[in-house]
Amino acid sequence: LLNDSTKNVVQTRIHHLLRRLFISRDYHSRCDGGYAHEAWAFALTYGVVTGGGYKAKGVCRPYPFHPCGFHHGQFYSCPRDHEYVTPVCKKYCQYGYGKRYEKDKIFARTARILDTDEKAIQKEIMINGPVQAAFTVYEDFSFYKKGIYVHTGGKETGGHAVKIIGWGVENGTKYWTIANSWHDDWGEDGIISYCTALAFRK
């Protein structure tokens, strides 16, 4: 679990950086995955520029791949093997943005690993905002629609990084409110209620 004390601006940029950095830096597995703590370390050392979704305007480096799959109002097909060719890391802003790459950067002040204790995570969210977390994904996670998610079946498919934005209790069951990155037609507008009894990765 990670968090950054510069709050909203860096958190928003880190959300896009995590996606871009995982697929373009040599020390990651590129399109095969990456590590959240290395993305935060990158933001501390090198800074991050503004980002956004595919073809986003008003940002320095929008996400390079179009959304694909069976999403509402979306007609792009996915690569046959579900993997894109790793893009080249470009250190300049998109045409028409009106700001130089280096001038667009903002640097994280701190990034640290938190204890997975429930109260510690809640305190961090209240003081510094959303917290980055990672967990093991199973096949049933892909089919989540609503309610509190509890793993019930399916094979392990890998690790996944998400953003914890809050918490709650429903019928006596505690859960984390988590923002996922799988399009807003997944889950409840891209949000999942994730049972707190499920373990996060450190």
Secondary structure per residue as TSV (DSSP state, phi and psi in degrees):
chain	resnum	aa	ss	phi	psi
A	1	L	-	360.0	132.8
A	2	L	E	-132.5	152.8
A	3	N	E	-147.7	163.4
A	4	D	E	-130.3	136.2
A	5	S	T	-84.3	0.1
A	6	T	T	-88.8	5.8
A	7	K	T	59.5	-141.4
A	8	N	H	-55.0	-43.5
A	9	V	H	-63.1	-52.3
A	10	V	H	-68.9	-35.6
A	11	Q	H	-60.9	-42.1
A	12	T	H	-65.1	-42.9
A	13	R	H	-70.0	-35.4
A	14	I	H	-64.0	-37.2
A	15	H	H	-54.7	-44.7
A	16	H	H	-78.7	-34.5
A	17	L	H	-61.9	-43.2
A	18	L	H	-54.7	-43.2
A	19	R	H	-68.1	-44.1
A	20	R	H	-74.0	-42.3
A	21	L	H	-66.2	-38.6
A	22	F	H	-59.5	-31.4
A	23	I	H	-100.2	-1.7
A	24	S	H	-127.3	-15.4
A	25	R	-	-89.8	140.8
A	26	D	T	-64.8	-30.1
A	27	Y	T	-83.3	1.3
A	28	H	S	-101.5	177.9
A	29	S	-	-89.1	18.3
A	30	R	G	54.1	-125.5
A	31	C	G	-70.0	-3.6
A	32	D	G	-94.2	0.5
A	33	G	-	129.6	-178.3
A	34	G	-	-169.6	-166.7
A	35	Y	-	-127.0	125.5
A	36	A	H	-59.7	-40.0
A	37	H	H	-65.0	-26.6
A	38	E	H	-74.7	-31.1
A	39	A	H	-66.2	-41.2
A	40	W	H	-66.3	-39.6
A	41	A	H	-62.8	-36.8
A	42	F	H	-63.6	-43.0
A	43	A	H	-64.6	-34.5
A	44	L	H	-67.9	-43.6
A	45	T	H	-84.5	-45.7
A	46	Y	T	-110.6	-16.6
A	47	G	-	81.4	164.6
A	48	V	B	-132.5	148.3
A	49	V	-	-99.4	170.4
A	50	T	-	-66.5	145.4
A	51	G	E	-140.1	177.1
A	52	G	E	-171.5	-172.2
A	53	G	S	-69.2	179.4
A	54	Y	T	-56.9	127.4
A	55	K	T	63.1	20.3
A	56	A	-	-62.4	140.8
A	57	K	S	-99.7	160.8
A	58	G	S	73.9	18.6
A	59	V	S	-133.7	160.8
A	60	C	S	-72.8	-53.8
A	61	R	E	-129.7	93.1
A	62	P	E	-68.9	161.8
A	63	Y	-	-61.1	134.4
A	64	P	S	-78.9	-15.1
A	65	F	S	-112.1	138.7
A	66	H	-	-71.0	150.9
A	67	P	-	-66.0	145.2
A	68	C	-	-138.2	166.0
A	69	G	S	107.6	-161.4
A	70	F	S	-97.9	71.6
A	71	H	-	-110.3	150.1
A	72	H	T	-59.2	128.2
A	73	G	T	68.3	19.9
A	74	Q	-	-122.7	127.8
A	75	F	-	-119.9	4.7
A	76	Y	-	-76.8	142.4
A	77	S	-	-92.4	152.8
A	78	C	-	-86.0	157.8
A	79	P	-	-57.7	150.4
A	80	R	T	-56.5	-40.8
A	81	D	T	-94.2	9.4
A	82	H	S	63.7	22.9
A	83	E	-	-132.7	136.5
A	84	Y	-	-92.4	159.3
A	85	V	-	-70.4	131.9
A	86	T	-	-60.7	123.4
A	87	P	-	-75.4	158.0
A	88	V	-	-74.0	140.3
A	89	C	-	-76.6	109.4
A	90	K	-	-99.1	125.0
A	91	K	-	-101.9	52.4
A	92	Y	S	-152.5	155.5
A	93	C	-	-83.1	158.7
A	94	Q	-	-64.6	153.4
A	95	Y	T	-58.6	133.4
A	96	G	T	90.9	-3.5
A	97	Y	-	-70.2	-34.1
A	98	G	-	84.0	17.1
A	99	K	S	-146.0	141.0
A	100	R	-	-74.2	149.8
A	101	Y	H	-52.7	-52.3
A	102	E	H	-65.9	-32.0
A	103	K	H	-75.0	-19.3
A	104	D	H	-85.4	-11.6
A	105	K	-	-70.7	147.8
A	106	I	B	-133.0	143.8
A	107	F	-	-108.2	140.5
A	108	A	-	-70.5	142.9
A	109	R	S	-82.7	-45.6
A	110	T	-	-145.4	155.2
A	111	A	E	-147.4	129.8
A	112	R	E	-143.2	157.2
A	113	I	E	-89.1	128.6
A	114	L	-	-96.1	158.8
A	115	D	-	-69.6	151.9
A	116	T	-	-84.2	9.6
A	117	D	-	-62.1	133.5
A	118	E	H	-56.6	-47.4
A	119	K	H	-65.3	-37.0
A	120	A	H	-65.3	-39.9
A	121	I	H	-67.2	-44.3
A	122	Q	H	-61.0	-43.2
A	123	K	H	-62.2	-42.5
A	124	E	H	-62.8	-41.8
A	125	I	H	-63.5	-43.0
A	126	M	H	-65.9	-35.9
A	127	I	H	-85.8	-46.5
A	128	N	H	-117.7	-2.1
A	129	G	-	96.8	-168.2
A	130	P	-	-51.0	149.2
A	131	V	E	-117.4	134.5
A	132	Q	E	-77.0	136.8
A	133	A	E	-141.2	161.3
A	134	A	E	-137.9	147.6
A	135	F	E	-153.0	169.1
A	136	T	E	-81.6	132.9
A	137	V	E	-101.4	138.9
A	138	Y	E	-117.4	164.7
A	139	E	G	-56.0	-34.8
A	140	D	G	-68.9	-19.2
A	141	F	G	-62.1	-36.3
A	142	S	G	-62.9	-25.1
A	143	F	G	-98.8	9.8
A	144	Y	-	-61.6	135.7
A	145	K	-	-119.8	-50.9
A	146	K	S	-163.2	172.7
A	147	G	S	83.6	-169.3
A	148	I	E	-89.8	123.1
A	149	Y	E	-78.4	128.5
A	150	V	-	-133.8	127.3
A	151	H	-	-60.8	124.6
A	152	T	-	-121.9	-20.1
A	153	G	S	-176.0	171.2
A	154	G	-	99.0	159.9
A	155	K	-	-80.3	158.2
A	156	E	E	-69.0	133.8
A	157	T	E	-114.1	-5.0
A	158	G	E	136.3	-170.7
A	159	G	E	-97.2	160.4
A	160	H	E	-149.3	135.7
A	161	A	E	-103.1	135.9
A	162	V	E	-139.6	-178.7
A	163	K	E	-124.1	119.2
A	164	I	E	-83.6	122.8
A	165	I	E	-114.2	-6.8
A	166	G	E	178.3	-167.9
A	167	W	E	-156.6	170.1
A	168	G	E	-171.0	-178.0
A	169	V	E	-136.9	133.4
A	170	E	E	-133.8	119.5
A	171	N	T	51.3	39.8
A	172	G	T	84.4	-3.7
A	173	T	E	-102.0	123.4
A	174	K	E	-79.9	147.8
A	175	Y	E	-149.9	157.3
A	176	W	E	-96.9	139.8
A	177	T	E	-91.1	117.8
A	178	I	E	-122.9	134.3
A	179	A	E	-91.6	121.3
A	180	N	-	-97.6	176.5
A	181	S	S	-120.4	24.6
A	182	W	S	-103.4	40.4
A	183	H	-	81.0	151.8
A	184	D	T	-79.6	-1.3
A	185	D	T	-97.4	5.6
A	186	W	S	-93.7	140.1
A	187	G	T	62.4	-140.6
A	188	E	B	-103.8	85.0
A	189	D	T	57.1	42.3
A	190	G	T	84.7	1.3
A	191	I	E	-109.1	146.7
A	192	I	E	-131.7	143.2
A	193	S	E	-94.9	112.6
A	194	Y	E	-109.5	117.7
A	195	C	E	-52.5	128.7
A	196	T	T	-67.9	-16.4
A	197	A	T	-72.6	-17.4
A	198	L	S	-78.6	141.9
A	199	A	-	-83.5	141.7
A	200	F	-	-92.8	160.4
A	201	R	B	-87.7	142.3
A	202	K	-	-83.2	360.0
